[in-house]
Structure formats: structure tokens, C-alpha cells
């Protein structure tokens, strides 16, 4: 795995949680080692995953070890993520189709996973007092709420936008079974994402959506007895 893989911050983040739970400095030392390996990622603008990478590593270093010197990294990371905000559509573009997929597959794809990156923006607003980061997160979450969910509160994986008009071009999938199926991991991204939006804003609409998604998951007829869903509910 390289530093720019979307899961690159997960190992450091797991180590920070081990340190927080155990208060054993061996985990702190190892967490620091694997956090600073990601230093260059703060400037990465290639896709939306910088929230995954940096909030789970540098963000947890600040939270669990008081590493105030890392605050500037969080702010720069948020600046990098903000470059992907498309003002007219009101969303953060997830992927550059020319880079990740065959050209013309999508115009401006937004995936439900992107809800996991919004914490980084709220953290930057907290550190700087600049509301622009939080405002980007709110606009993105509102448009995700509007366009990603079906009547049963399951979510599409990919919503493709016209960045000039904000019009939805199509709703599809990249990792699920079918465009209209319920990709299991995606439902959880939505559940966590709207829970965190409520935590930061105290806006009840986000909590209500998180509960609706949780109920969809909990009550799905294809949920196995052990409560661990398969790759796709369909």
C-alpha cells in the first residue's frame, strides 16, 4: 500500500485507538511512526479520500495525544479536500473519471463514501474559525440527503452530476451488485456520515436520516442471523 491509497490512514488510526484504550506508550510510539509517514498526503487533491487518510491519523493524534503541532496538517488537508468542491452543484467530487476510469463513464461522480470525509472539514473550521469548511460539508451532506437515497432509505453508490447546473445525470454503482441494489458497505457509510453530521451541527434532519438508514439495515430481510451483512443485500 502507498501513502495515497484510501485506506492508508486506517492503520495509524487503529493504533491511536489502541493507545487511547490501553494508555500504553508502545502504541503511541507506533501510531506516531505511521502517522508521520502520511505527511505529504496533506497536499493530495487527486480524489476525496483525504478525510479517510488524515482525520483518522493526524486527527486522532491531536485528539488522543494532544499533538497540536499537527493542527496545521489538518487545515492543509481540508484545503486540499475543498479544491474538489463544485460550487454550482454543491458537492465534493469524489473521483476524476479520466484518472480512475475510462473517460466519459461519469461527468462528476459523487459516491456515498464521501460522507466519511466531512469530519475533516468540521475539524478545520474548529481549528481556524473559518466557516467555509463546515459550510462545504453541510452543502455536500444536504445534496447527498436529497439525491442519494431511495424511498426505502437505502442509498445509491454513485450519483453523477452536471457541475454547471447541479442536475443529476444518473444514479449507478461501481462496487455494488447492480445500480439499483443495496451495496452493504455504502449503507454504512451513510449511517456513519449522517450520524457525524448531527454530532457537528445538531441538525435533527441528519439524525433522522441516520436512524432511517439504521432501520433499513437492521430490518433488511437478507440480513444474516449473525448481523454481519454480505457484500450486497441483494
C-alpha positions in Angstrom: 0.0 0.0 0.0 1.2 3.5 -0.8 0.5 6.7 1.2 -2.2 7.8 -1.3 -4.3 4.6 -1.0 -7.7 5.4 0.5 -7.0 3.1 3.5 -3.5 4.5 4.2 -4.7 6.2 7.4 -6.5 3.2 8.9 -3.5 1.5 10.4 -2.3 4.6 12.2 -5.9 5.3 13.3 -6.3 1.8 14.8 -3.0 2.3 16.7 -4.3 5.6 18.1 -7.4 3.9 19.3 -5.3 1.2 20.9 -3.3 3.8 22.7 -6.4 5.6 23.9 -7.9 2.4 25.2 -4.7 1.0 26.8 -2.7 4.1 27.7 0.3 2.0 26.7 3.0 4.2 25.2 4.2 1.5 22.8 1.0 2.1 20.8 1.5 5.8 20.9 5.1 5.5 19.5 4.0 3.2 16.7 1.0 5.4 15.9 3.2 8.4 15.6 5.6 6.4 13.3 2.8 5.6 10.9 1.1 8.9 11.1 4.1 11.0 10.0 4.6 8.7 7.1 1.5 10.3 5.6 2.8 13.9 5.8 2.8 14.5 2.1 -0.9 13.4 1.8 -2.0 16.8 3.2 -1.4 18.2 -0.3 -3.2 15.5 -2.2 -6.1 16.6 -4.4 -6.5 13.5 -6.5 -9.7 12.4 -5.0 -12.0 12.8 -1.9 -10.3 10.2 0.3 -8.0 12.6 2.1 -10.6 12.7 5.0 -10.1 8.9 5.4 -6.4 9.3 5.3 -5.7 12.3 7.5 -8.5 12.6 10.0 -8.1 9.0 11.1 -4.3 9.5 11.6 -3.4 13.1 12.3 -6.8 13.9 13.6 -6.6 11.1 16.2 -3.1 12.2 17.1 -4.5 15.6 18.1 -7.5 14.1 19.9 -5.7 11.3 21.8 -2.2 12.7 22.3 -2.6 16.4 22.2 -0.4 16.8 19.2 -1.1 20.5 18.5 1.7 20.7 16.0 -0.4 18.5 13.7 -3.2 21.0 13.6 -1.7 22.8 10.5 -1.7 19.4 8.7 -5.4 19.1 9.3 -6.0 22.6 8.0 -3.9 22.0 4.9 -5.7 18.6 4.3 -9.1 20.4 4.5 -7.8 23.0 2.0 -6.9 20.1 -0.4 -10.3 18.5 0.0 -12.0 21.8 -0.6 -10.4 22.1 -4.0 -12.8 19.3 -5.1 -15.9 21.3 -4.1 -18.1 22.1 -7.1 -19.9 25.3 -6.2 -22.7 25.2 -8.7 -23.6 21.6 -7.9 -22.9 22.0 -4.2 -21.0 18.8 -3.8 -17.4 17.5 -3.4 -16.5 15.5 -6.4 -15.3 12.0 -5.5 -13.3 10.8 -8.5 -11.8 12.2 -11.6 -13.1 9.9 -14.2 -10.2 10.5 -16.6 -7.8 9.2 -13.9 -9.7 6.4 -12.3 -12.0 5.1 -15.0 -12.5 5.1 -18.8 -13.1 8.7 -20.0 -16.8 9.5 -20.3 -18.0 7.0 -17.8 -19.1 9.8 -15.5 -19.0 13.6 -15.6 -18.8 14.4 -11.9 -19.3 11.3 -9.7 -20.1 11.5 -6.0 -20.1 8.3 -4.0 -21.9 7.7 -0.7 -18.4 7.0 0.8 -17.7 10.8 0.6 -19.8 11.3 3.8 -16.9 9.8 5.7 -14.6 12.7 4.7 -16.7 15.5 6.1 -15.3 15.3 9.6 -12.1 16.7 8.3 -13.8 19.9 7.2 -15.5 20.4 10.6 -12.2 19.9 12.3 -10.6 22.6 10.1 -13.4 25.0 11.0 -12.9 24.3 14.7 -9.1 25.0 14.4 -9.3 28.1 12.2 -12.7 29.6 13.0 -13.3 29.8 9.2 -16.8 28.5 8.5 -16.1 27.9 4.8 -15.0 24.3 5.6 -18.1 23.4 7.6 -20.3 25.1 5.0 -18.9 22.9 2.3 -19.6 19.9 4.4 -23.2 21.0 5.0 -23.9 21.7 1.4 -22.5 18.3 0.4 -24.4 16.5 3.1 -27.7 18.2 2.1 -27.3 17.3 -1.6 -26.4 13.7 -0.6 -29.5 13.6 1.5 -31.5 14.9 -1.4 -30.1 12.8 -4.2 -28.5 9.6 -2.9 -31.4 7.9 -1.1 -34.3 5.9 -2.3 -37.8 5.8 -0.7 -36.8 2.9 1.5 -33.8 4.8 2.7 -31.2 2.7 1.0 -28.6 4.6 -0.9 -27.2 4.5 -4.4 -23.4 4.2 -4.6 -22.7 6.7 -7.3 -24.6 9.8 -8.3 -23.3 11.6 -11.3 -23.8 15.4 -11.5 -23.7 18.1 -14.1 -21.3 20.5 -12.3 -22.7 23.6 -14.1 -26.4 23.1 -13.3 -26.3 20.7 -10.3 -28.6 18.4 -12.3 -28.4 14.6 -11.6 -27.3 12.8 -14.7 -27.6 9.3 -13.5 -27.5 7.0 -10.4 -25.4 3.9 -10.6 -22.9 1.7 -8.8 -19.3 0.9 -9.1 -18.8 -1.7 -6.3 -22.3 -3.0 -5.7 -24.2 -5.9 -7.4 -26.3 -3.6 -9.6 -27.2 0.0 -10.0 -30.5 -0.4 -8.0 -29.1 -2.8 -5.4 -28.1 -2.1 -1.8 -24.3 -2.3 -1.5 -23.8 -3.1 2.1 -20.7 -1.0 2.9 -22.4 2.0 1.2 -25.3 1.9 3.6 -22.9 2.0 6.5 -21.1 5.0 5.0 -24.4 6.8 5.0 -25.3 5.7 8.6 -21.9 6.9 10.0 -21.8 10.0 7.8 -25.2 11.4 8.9 -24.6 10.5 12.5 -21.4 12.6 12.4 -23.2 15.4 10.7 -25.7 15.5 13.5 -22.8 15.4 16.0 -21.3 18.5 14.5 -24.4 20.5 13.6 -27.1 19.3 16.0 -29.5 19.5 13.0 -32.2 16.9 13.6 -32.7 16.1 9.9 -29.3 14.4 9.9 -30.1 12.3 12.9 -33.4 11.3 11.4 -31.7 10.2 8.3 -29.1 8.2 10.2 -31.9 6.4 12.1 -33.8 5.6 8.9 -30.7 4.1 7.4 -30.1 2.1 10.6 -33.6 0.8 10.5 -33.2 -0.2 6.8 -30.1 -2.2 7.7 -31.4 -3.7 10.9 -34.7 -4.8 9.3 -33.5 -6.0 5.9 -34.8 -9.5 5.1 -31.4 -10.5 3.8 -29.5 -9.6 6.9 -27.8 -12.8 8.2 -28.5 -14.1 11.7 -25.1 -13.1 12.8 -25.9 -9.4 11.8 -22.9 -9.2 9.6 -24.2 -8.3 6.1 -22.8 -9.8 2.9 -21.2 -7.6 0.2 -24.6 -6.6 -1.1 -28.0 -7.1 0.4 -29.3 -8.1 -3.0 
